Amino acid sequence: MIGRKSGWLASCLVVVSGTVHLTVNQSVDGVDQIEKLVACEESFITIEVVSVDKMSFATLILTVLLALVVYSLGYECDKSETVCETTLVIKHRQTMLHPTEAQVYPANGKLYRYDDVNQTNDISMDDVMTADGWEDNMLVVVANESLPGPPIIVYLGQRVKVHVVNTLSSDTVSIHWHGLPLHGFPWMDGAPFVTQCPILSGQTFTYDFVAEPKGTYWYHSHVGNQRTKGMNGAFIIKERTSSVSERIMTVQDWNHNWGADMNFQKMLRATPFVDRKIIPFRTSVDGGLFAPFYASSVLINGRGRFYNGTGQHNGAPLSVFTVEPGVTYRFRVIHVGALYPIRVSIDEHTLTLVASDGHDINPVNAESFIFAPGERYDFEINTDKVIGNYWIRAETIEVASHKSEAVLRYNGADASRYPLTSRKTCTQDDRCLVVNCPFATYPADTYTDCLRYDGIQSAAMGDPAPEPSSLDTFKEHFVNFGFPLNRASMNGINFKLPTVSALTQPFEIETTCDKQDCGEDKVCTCTHTINTNHDDVRNRSRSSDAPSWLLVLRTENGLWDLQHDDLTVHFAKHGHRLPRNWRHDHKSV
C-alpha cells in the first residue's frame, strides 16, 4: 500500500479501523509530505504535516503502527453523526503468537513466553489471539488483528460506510451483514456471486447502506469457511434514546486440530478418520445426531479453554465482563460458530430475555437459553449479588458436551481469582427454564423445562400476518430439502453459483436450470431460482388484499412451514420479519 514516487513514496491512502488515513503528496519544492489523520472512534485528530526528508522510512512505518494501537477496540459512531465510516482490514494471522515475544503458552489463566519455563513474567493477553489456548498455532482469518473482529456500533437511521481491504495473499473475501434486511440496498448483502462479485486479493470494496432496523446483528465473511476461521464480528444498531449499559458477547464452537477447511472436507466423507479411528457422530441430549463436524472447545469473545478427556483444562486465559454493582445490563449474544447449538447461563443470575434476532420479544425469565449458529439473543441481568466473580457458561448440547467459560466480574472483586461459583441445581421444587430448545423436553430427572421458539411472543402489537383476499394474491411454493446421491438439494436441484453477480448481472448467468436436464426423479446441478412477479412482492402494506406467501419447507426428517410477507435472499431467520402470530411446526414424516 506504500509505493514509490520520485524516488520515495507514491501518493496513496491507507485506511484501517480506528481509523488511520495516510496520504502522501508531492510538494512544489519536490519534497514529499505526509499528512496523518487519526480517527479515534468519534473524533478526527490531525497529528501533523511533516517532510519525508526529515524522517526515515522506519520512523514512518513505526508512526503508522503506533497509530494502529486502537485496531481491535471496535468502532462506535457518534449518535449525532449522519454518516458513519470505518474500515476492516482482512488478514491471515496465527493464534498463540505475541507480536514481540513470539510463541506463548498458557498456565493458570495467564500467558508466558515459550522459554519462560519458570513462569516468572506473564504476558498481556490483549496482544494475543488465544482461542482455546492450544499451543500449536492455528491459521485464522481476522479483521483488524482481532478474534473475533471489532464490534461496529451505529445508531438507527445512520448511513454506514465500511471499507473492506482484502490483504489475504490468495483468497477472495466478502462481508455479509447477517440479519439486516437491507431494503433498498440489496447489492450490499455481501453474498458473492449472488449480490456482488467477491473482493479480490489486494482490492478494496466499500459497503454503503442505511442502518435499520435497530437490533443485534453481525458481520462475517461469506467466502468458504472464513467465517468459522475468525472472520466475524458484532454489528449493533442502537436507538439514540437507549440508556441501558450493554455488553457484547460472541460464542462459537472451535476446532484447534485442523481448522474449518479440513473440518468441512472430513464432514463430507461418510466416515471421517482421526488416528486410524472413525470420528463418531455426536449426539444431542434428545438422541439426535450432529454431522461429523468436529469441535474441540467453545470460545466466548475469542477465548476459551481446551478440556481433555478427563475434564482437565489447559489454564488458558478467559474473557472477562466487568460490571458495576446494582445496575441492569443488556448482553447482546451472537452465535458465530459452525454447527453446534450452545447453551448459555450465568451462575446465580437470572437471564431476562428481551430480544431474538434483532426483534423485541415479551420478556422471559430463564436459567439459560440455547441458540444455533447465526442466532442472536439479548438478555438483561441485574447485578444485585454479592460483589465477586461469577462463571458465565457456554456448552454445546451434545451428550458429552464441549464447554467454556468467561467471567462476570463485579467492580471491586478480586481480579486475581477466577470464580468459585456453581451452576444452579435444578430440583423438582425449583425447576430450570431453558429457552429455545431444539427439542420438546429434557430428561425428566434433570428437572428442566423447555420453552421452544414458537412459545416466544413478539413484543410488536397490531402486526398480524396478512390474509389474502383471493387466489390471485396468494403465492404458494413447496421446497423439498434432501440429499439424493449425497448432494444437498432443493426440489432435487443442487445449487451452483453463477460466475457473475446474479443480482446485478442476471442476463449473464449461463448456468440457469432451464439449460439443464432437471425434472422428477432426477438430480441436477444449476443456478436454481424461485421466480416471482414484481407486483407479487411490491405491495408491503397491511391491507386485506396484500400479497401473502406460504412457503412450505420439507426435509428428509421433518416439515417446517412459515407464513409471512417479507422474504429476503437469506431466508431462515437471516433478515426476514416474523409476525407476532408466526407458525413453526415440526412434524415427523
Salt bridges, closest charged atoms under 4 A:
GLU76 OE2 - LYS238 NZ 3.75
GLU85 OE2 - HIS163 NE2 2.50
GLU101 OE1 - ARG113 NH1 3.44
ASP115 OD1 - ARG113 NE 2.78
ASP127 OD2 - HIS98 NE2 3.65
ASP132 OD2 - HIS256 ND1 2.56
GLU145 OE2 - LYS91 NZ 3.28
GLU145 OE1 - ARG93 NE 2.94
ASP189 OD1 - HIS176 ND1 3.42
ASP189 OD2 - HIS570 ND1 2.96
ASP208 OD2 - ARG159 NH2 2.56
GLU246 OE1 - ARG332 NE 2.94
ASP261 OD2 - LYS229 NZ 2.43
ASP347 OD1 - ARG393 NE 2.79
ASP357 OD1 - ARG376 NH1 3.41
ASP357 OD2 - LYS573 NZ 3.34
ASP360 OD2 - LYS214 NZ 2.78
GLU367 OE1 - ARG343 NH2 2.88
GLU367 OE2 - ARG423 NE 3.14
GLU375 OE2 - LYS573 NZ 2.40
ASP378 OD2 - ARG330 NH2 2.93
ASP378 OD2 - ARG332 NH1 3.38
ASP384 OD1 - LYS385 NZ 3.93
GLU395 OE2 - ARG423 NH1 3.41
GLU398 OE2 - ARG282 NE 2.55
GLU398 OE1 - HIS402 ND1 2.81
ASP430 OD1 - LYS424 NZ 3.21
ASP449 OD1 - ARG431 NH2 2.89
ASP463 OD1 - ARG542 NE 3.13
ASP463 OD2 - ARG577 NH1 2.79
ASP517 OD1 - LYS522 NZ 2.86
ASP535 OD1 - ARG538 NH2 3.28
ASP536 OD1 - LYS475 NZ 3.63
ASP561 OD2 - ARG583 NH1 3.09
ASP565 OD2 - ARG542 NH1 2.90
ASP565 OD1 - ARG577 NH2 2.73
ASP566 OD1 - ARG540 NE 3.19
ASP566 OD2 - ARG577 NE 3.44
ASP585 OD2 - ARG583 NH2 2.86
